[in-house]
Amino acid sequence: MPRVTFREELCKGCGLCIVACPKQIISFADRLNAKGYKPATVTEDKMKDCIGCVSCGRMCPDCVITVEK
């Protein structure tokens, strides 16, 4: 099963990964990171729907997303 991880402390909350995800499993977290942004995240219950396409990782301008297959 693919797994998506975010380096949330570096995420600036641009939302490009949310738009790029074909399964629409990425959302903004309810909390703020140290820079004051709501980072993108995937909840554990939605992680099972990830297809490992890496669209989110390719779209991220700050390279904060890692997709493991």
Secondary structure, DSSP 8 states (H G I E B T S, - for coil): --EEEE-GGG-----HHHHH-TT---EE-SS--TTS---EE--HHHHTT-----HHHHH-TT--EEEE-
